[in-house]
Amino acid sequence: MEASGGGGGGASPSAPVKQYLHDFSKLFQYYLDKSTPHSTYRWIGTFVIASIYVLRVVYVQGFYIVSYGLGIYLLNLLIGFLSPLVDPELDPSDSPLLPTKGSDEFKPFIRRLPEFKFWYSFTKALCIAFVMTFFSLFDVPVFWPILLCYWFVLFVLTMRRQVAHMMKYKYIPFNLGKQKYSGKKSSASSSGSRAD
């Protein structure tokens, strides 16, 4: 190894940089993997970053076009998060992919964009937009109330279409109102109360 490292004079200055980037990438991935089961803390951190971004935009009173682009991107992520992996409208198969009757086989809801990827893309987009607010190149003068109204109209129309799709194919992308099974825990607690 030492002989090959000493012979390549042109590659040696970039080797420490590549090694540092590789080590940083491994460390970043390690902490990213450790954060996977802690969704509440991840989202709290993301909302702290979002609050800092909003404060930055309000403080400098600019970068509304960056915020609009961020809003469109986050809306696109939200659509992916709320959509099933296999869209029943687009799949021409004969059998229904989502159960439509009580007698149909249970098939769990699988998202097109999983929660972790949704969170990661959401947070990464916020960080990129925050960095963009430090460059005047991205501060395009626009009348922000028009952009805000347009974004709200786009949000309402998109969400109405998504909710109609959910109602048509009878799926709920959240655990709200779904039946939960407690298993053996309830029987063990009831037998323990009888022994007292």
Salt bridges, closest charged atoms under 4 A:
ASP87 OD1 - HIS165 NE2 2.72
GLU89 OE2 - LYS168 NZ 3.67
GLU115 OE1 - ARG42 NH2 2.97
